[in-house]
Amino acid sequence: MHSRRSPPGCCRRWGVLFGLLVIFTAAGVWGDIDRANSAVNREASALRSVVLLAASFPGEPEERLRNLVRRYIDAAAAQEWPMMARHAASLTIAPEPLAEALQFDLSLTPQSRGQETAQREITTAIENALDARRQRIIVSLAQVN
């Protein structure tokens, strides 16, 4: 009977290779988790800025901006996040509530320097939220090789 034996140290080499594979895979996953957390935090911070700065336009404009942010958050939680879990989220269409908020912000007529500054900052915050959303979705589409 002929028995095949692995050369000495062969199993150890395979063990080392397997260990390196696990480490590199885990490092990729951890990197994705860090990028996802960063994107979500940036998005939330930008949306919070819109809500806070909306107070510079008291009354109907403030309420409308707050409602648009709320609609965006509700839609993201109900539609985008489940789609991200299935790796099916899309970047092809900008979320309607944020697009509307941006258009509304740009249509406001500032009555003071403070409102001019707030309007500029709201625009920047919405753009930051859109960029963070894009990053969040890109990370959700990534797969471990």
C-alpha positions in Angstrom: 0.0 0.0 0.0 1.4 3.4 -1.0 0.7 6.3 1.3 1.1 9.9 0.3 2.5 12.1 2.9 2.8 15.9 2.9 6.3 17.2 3.0 7.3 18.4 6.5 5.9 21.9 7.2 3.3 21.8 4.4 0.4 22.0 6.8 2.0 24.8 8.7 2.4 26.8 5.4 -1.3 26.2 4.6 -2.2 27.3 8.1 -0.2 30.5 7.7 -1.8 31.2 4.3 -5.3 30.6 5.7 -4.5 32.9 8.6 -3.3 35.7 6.3 -6.4 35.2 4.1 -8.6 35.6 7.2 -6.7 38.7 8.4 -6.8 40.4 5.0 -10.5 39.7 4.6 -11.3 40.9 8.1 -9.2 44.1 7.5 -11.3 44.8 4.4 -14.6 44.2 6.2 -13.4 46.5 9.1 -12.4 49.1 6.6 -15.9 49.0 5.0 -17.5 49.2 8.4 -15.4 52.3 9.3 -16.3 53.9 6.0 -20.0 53.1 6.4 -20.0 54.5 10.0 -18.2 57.6 8.8 -20.7 58.2 6.0 -23.7 57.7 8.2 -22.3 60.1 10.8 -21.5 62.7 8.2 -25.0 62.4 6.7 -26.7 62.7 10.1 -24.5 65.7 11.0 -25.3 67.4 7.7 -29.0 66.9 8.2 -28.9 68.2 11.7 -27.2 71.3 10.4 -30.0 71.9 7.9 -32.5 71.6 10.7 -30.6 73.9 13.0 -29.9 76.5 10.3 -33.5 76.4 9.1 -34.4 78.3 12.3 -32.8 81.3 10.6 -35.9 81.4 8.4 -38.7 81.3 11.0 -42.2 80.3 10.1 -43.2 78.4 6.9 -39.6 78.2 5.5 -38.3 76.6 8.6 -41.2 74.2 8.9 -40.9 73.2 5.2 -37.1 72.5 5.5 -37.7 70.5 8.7 -40.5 68.5 7.0 -38.3 67.8 3.9 -35.5 66.5 6.1 -38.0 64.3 8.1 -39.4 62.9 4.8 -35.9 62.1 3.6 -35.0 60.3 6.8 -38.3 58.4 6.8 -37.7 57.3 3.1 -34.1 56.4 3.7 -35.1 54.2 6.7 -38.1 52.6 5.0 -36.7 52.1 1.5 -33.0 52.8 1.1 -31.7 50.9 4.1 -33.5 47.6 3.2 -32.3 48.0 -0.4 -28.8 48.5 0.9 -29.1 45.3 2.9 -29.9 43.5 -0.3 -27.1 45.3 -2.2 -29.7 46.8 -4.4 -29.6 50.5 -3.6 -29.1 52.9 -6.5 -27.4 56.2 -7.0 -29.2 57.0 -10.3 -31.8 59.2 -8.7 -31.2 61.9 -6.1 -33.6 61.5 -3.2 -36.6 63.8 -3.9 -36.9 65.4 -0.5 -33.3 66.5 -0.4 -33.5 67.7 -4.0 -36.6 69.7 -3.1 -34.9 71.0 0.0 -32.0 72.3 -2.0 -34.3 73.9 -4.6 -36.4 75.5 -1.8 -33.3 76.8 0.0 -32.0 78.4 -3.1 -35.3 80.0 -3.8 -35.4 81.8 -0.4 -34.8 85.5 -0.3 -32.6 86.3 2.6 -33.6 89.4 4.6 -30.3 89.8 6.5 -26.6 88.9 6.4 -27.4 86.2 8.9 -29.9 84.6 6.6 -27.5 84.9 3.6 -25.0 83.0 5.6 -27.6 80.4 6.8 -28.8 79.9 3.2 -25.2 79.2 2.0 -24.6 76.9 4.9 -27.9 75.0 4.3 -26.9 74.5 0.7 -23.5 73.2 1.8 -25.1 70.9 4.4 -27.5 69.4 1.9 -24.6 68.8 -0.5 -22.7 67.1 2.3 -25.7 64.9 3.1 -26.0 63.9 -0.6 -22.3 63.1 -0.7 -22.4 61.1 2.5 -25.4 59.2 1.2 -23.5 58.4 -2.0 -20.6 57.1 0.1 -23.0 55.0 2.3 -24.6 53.4 -0.8 -21.2 52.7 -2.4 -20.0 50.9 0.7 -23.2 48.9 0.8 -22.6 47.7 -2.7 -19.1 46.6 -1.9 -18.4 42.9 -1.5 -15.6 41.1 0.1 -13.3 39.5 -2.6 
